Structures are given as structure tokens and as C-alpha cells.
Amino acid sequence: MSSEYNEQQKFYDAGYQDVQLGDKGFPDLKIVGNVLVTGKKILSIGGGNGADVLFLTTNNSVFLLDGSPVAVEQAKARGIDARVADVEKVLPFTDYFFDVVIVKDILEHIYNPISLLLEAKRIVKKDGYIILSLPNHFYFPFRLRIFFGGNMIWKSFMHNHKKNFEEWNYMHIRFFTWRGVKKMLKYTDLEIKKAYWDFGTLAHYSDPEMYHQAFIMNNKKIENRRQWFVYKFLFPLYKVFNLILPPRIRSLITGLAPGLLCAGFYLKIVKK
């Protein structure tokens, strides 16, 4: 296992040490299109502690691969069939085994993203699908930062990798443009079934709906000033924003130039 991978493992092991998951974790409903699914086999590759798929374990068989032993133990404790694995190698599953394969925010960490994408394609059923999520380091504000001498390390409103990494040890080693993503999918004979577009990080990394769903599904109560600020001020503000500029309109606008307007590419892809 490479030293770069070990650096990532240290980062994630430390990050997961003090995580307290609610019963439903941090649900990403986009994985299943915001509908109830049952009896499905679902794999999350590089899925950490499974916080985003925990809500699926009640009625489905959920599997997970990750490089962090700490994260894997947390996932196991929550009923996920999780194991430590090097995702750059052949995945330990037979062909056409899964209904859904999740490849979220992992391709940018590995040397051979094509190989992993082909493995995901191999193990997903012919009528199944792959969820693919990638950060866009070439989103317009990031381009401005680079233009004025900044580097490629991810820094946004809610996520700042500069706190933990320098240019010489950054965990992202692959950087994807929208044109490059489309070319990669064409090369692997995969096609986009649905794309989730929104301004900046709203489509995924800072999606208010995800935070709200986690709060509601875990029956949480406001416990501190930060939570009060989020749920009593920011979320109502987001609702007003939705009234002024509805999500569907924002999706149409950002879909015209996702490479400039979206900070990440969140896609549902299928075999051709």
C-alpha cells in the first residue's frame, strides 16, 4: 500500500475517531432517487463509515469497502457488511452482483480511476446503476483562486482541506473537468442517466436537504448555537432562495455550464 494511501488513511482514521452517528446516519436520498427501495444489493466503494447509506440497511443488503479500519468498524457496528480493502485492486465480488454501486468521491484519490470504474461496471447488474460523484476543482471561483496564485487544494464554505494538507501530500491526485468526465464515461462504455446540478456545492457537498433529512430522520433536537444558526436561520433562508429561484430552474441553468457553475459532478450512470 502506497505512502500516499497511508496519508489518506491517517487523515480519515483521525476524522472518524470521534464521529457519533445517529440511527439513520447522514442519509443521501439521491442514491435511490428519493424513493423507497427494498430487497436491493448495494455497494459503497470508499464509503467511509457508511453514514450516507445507513438508512438503506433496514430493507436492503448493504456492503462497503474502505481503506480506513476505524471507519469499517463503525460501519460493521451499524449492520453494514463492511471490510477493509484496497479499491485499486480487483474487487472481491462476482459479476452482476449488485443493483447499485456507489463510487462517491473516490476516483480523485486513486492512480487508476478507469480501472475502478470498470470494476464497478463489472459487478453491477445489467439493469442496475452506478452513482458517481467527483469534485470539480475547476469550478469558477476555484479557477479565480488558481489564477491569482492559489493551489489545487479544495477549499469551500464548509470544507477546507488546507487545514490538513500541503501541496506535496494532498490526497486528491486526479482532477476532473466536465469534458474529461464525459470522455471517461465514453471510454468505459457508460452513459449518464441523470445528473444532479446546482450552484456551487449545493448539489451535494453542502446540500441543505441532506443536512435537514439527517436532522429529521435521527429525531435530533437543537443542542448548540451552531445548530440554532443552521436550522433557525440558514435553512429558512434556503427555503426563501428556493422560492425565488426554484431548484429545477437552478438545475437547468447550471446544467448549461456545469464545469463553471457546479463544484462537483453527481451522476447516476448506467451501462450502454
N, C-alpha and C positions, 0 to 999 in steps of 0.2 A: 504494500500500500504506500502511495507516494507521500512525501513530506507535505505537499500542498493539501492532500486529503486529510492528513493528520491535523493540520492547522484548522481546517474546517471543522473537524470532529471536536477539537478542543473548544472552538467557539460555540458550537451547538450544544455540546455536553454542558458547558457552563450556563448557557441560556435556559436549558431545560431543568436545571437542578432545583429551582425554587418555583416551578410552574405548578399552579393549583387549577386543575381542570374541573369544570362543573360536570354534571352528569351528561350533558349534551355537547360539551366542549365548545368549539368555536365554529359552528356549522357553516359550510359553504354550500348553500342550496343550489347554486348554479351547476354543481356537479351533476345533479339529476334533473336540471331544468325546472326547479321549484315544484316538482310533483312527487307524490309518494311512490316509492318503488319497493317491491318485496321480492324475495327469492333470488336476488342477483348476487353474482360473484364479482367483487370489486377489489381492485388492487391499487394501492397508493405507493408509487415509487418515489423514494426520497421524501416520504411523508411525515418525517419527524415523529412526534408522539401521537399523531392521528387526530389531533383536535378538530380538524376540519371534516373528518369522516365519521367521527364518533356517533353522530346522530343516525347514521345508516346501519349501525350494528344490531339494532333491535330486530329488523326484519330481513337482513341480508348477511352474507358471509363476507367479511371484510378482512383483507390481507394487507400487509405493509412491509416494505423493505426500507431500511435506512442505515446509514453509517454510524449513527450515534447510539451506543449501548444504553445510555441514560434514557434517550427518547424511546427506544424499543421496549425497555422495561416498563415505562409508563403506558405505552400502547397495549402491551400484554395485560397489564393490570386492569385495563378497561375493556377487555374481551376481544381485542383485535389479534388476529393471527399474525404476529409481527416477528421479524427476525433481522439480525444484523447482516448486511450484505454489501458487497462491492458492486454497485449498479453498472459499472463499466464492463462487467463480465456477463456471460450468458446467464439469463435469469432462470431460476430453478422451478420453472413451470412448463407444462406441456402446451403444445399448440392449441389455440382456440379455447383457452380455459376460462377466460374472464369476459363478463358482459361489459364491464367498464374498467379502463386502465387510466389512472391519473398520473400525469407527468407534469407536476406543477413546480416551477422554479427550481429545476434540477439541471436542465441541459446547459445552462450557463456556467455550471460548476465543473463540468467534466471535459475530458480531452476529445472524446469521440461521440458527440451528440447524435450523429446519424446512426451509429451502432445501437444506441439505447432506443431511439425511435423505431428502428426496425425490429428490435426485440419486443417493444410494446405492440407493434403491429402483428408480430408472430403470435403472441399469446392472447390477443383479443379475438372474440368470436367474429365471424363474418358479418353478423348483423349488430355487432357491438360498436363501441366508440371509444375514443381516447380524448381525455381532457388535457389540453396543453396550455401551460401558462409560462410566459417569458417576460423578463423585464426589458424595457426599451430605454437603453442608456442614451438614445439619440432623440428623445422627446425634446420639444423646442426649448424649454428653459434649461435643460441639461446641455443642449448644444451651445446656448449662450455662455454657460459656465465654462465649457471647454474652450470656446472662442476667446474668452478673457483669461485663459491660463489655468483653468481648473483641470482636475483629472477625471478619470472614468469611475471613480468610486461613488457608489449610489448614495445620494443624499436627497431626501424629500421631507415633506412636512412632518411625517410620522415615523420615518425610517432613516437612520443616519449610520451608514457603515463606517464612516470616518472615525467613529469613536473606537473602533476595534481593529481597523486595518490601515496599512500603508500601501503605497503603490507596489512595493516589492513582495507583499504577501497577501494581496487581495484574493478573496475566494472566488470571485467571478473571473473566469478565464476565457469565456466566449461572449461576444457581444453581437446581438442580433438586430438587424434592421428589418423593417416590414418587407422590403423586397427580398431580403435574404431568407426570411421565414417562409415566404411563398415559394421560393426556389427550393428550399429544403423539403417542403411537403411534396412538391412536384417530383423531386428526385426519389423520394421514398414511396411514391405512388399513393399518397394520401391526399384527401381534399377537405376543405373547410365546410362543415355542415352549418355551424352557427358561430358568429363572432360577437363578443360582448364588448361594446365600445362605450367609453365615457371620457370626459375631460380628465387629463392628468392621471392621478392614481385612484379616481373614484370607481373605475371599472372593477378593481379587485383589491389592491393593496390597502386602500383607505375607504373601502366600500361601506358607507354608513349602515346599509341594510344588514350587512354581516354582523356588525357590532350590536345592532339593535336586536337581531334574531338571537344572538348569544345571550344577551341580557334577559330577553323574554323567556327563551326556552330553558334557561337554567334557573328561572324564578329568582333572579337576583334583586337586591334592593340597593339603593344608592347609599354607599358607605363612606365616601370621602368627597372632598371638594372637587377633585378632578372628574369624578363620575357625575357629580352635580352639574359641572360645566358642560360635559358632553351631552348628557341626556335632558337637561333643562334649558340649554342654550343652543349648542351646536346642532342637535338633531331637529329641534323645531325650525331652526334656520334652514336646514337642509330641506325640510318639507316645503317651506316657502319657495326655496330655489326650484324645487320640482314643479310647483305651480306656475312659476314664471317661465321656466324652461324645462318642460317635461323630459323624462329620461329617453323616451322614444325619439324626440327631436334631437336631443344631445347625441344619441347614438347615430342618427343619420348624418349629423354634422361631422362628428369625429371620424365616422367611417369613410369620409371623403379623403381624409389625410391622417390615418392612424399613426403613421410614423412620426408625425409632428405633434399631434394633439393628444395621444394616449401615452401614458408612462409604462404601459405593459400590454402584451398581447394575450388575451384569454380566449381560447378557441376550443370548440368541440369539433373534432376531426374524425373522419371515417375512411375506410378503405374504398378505393375506386372500384 
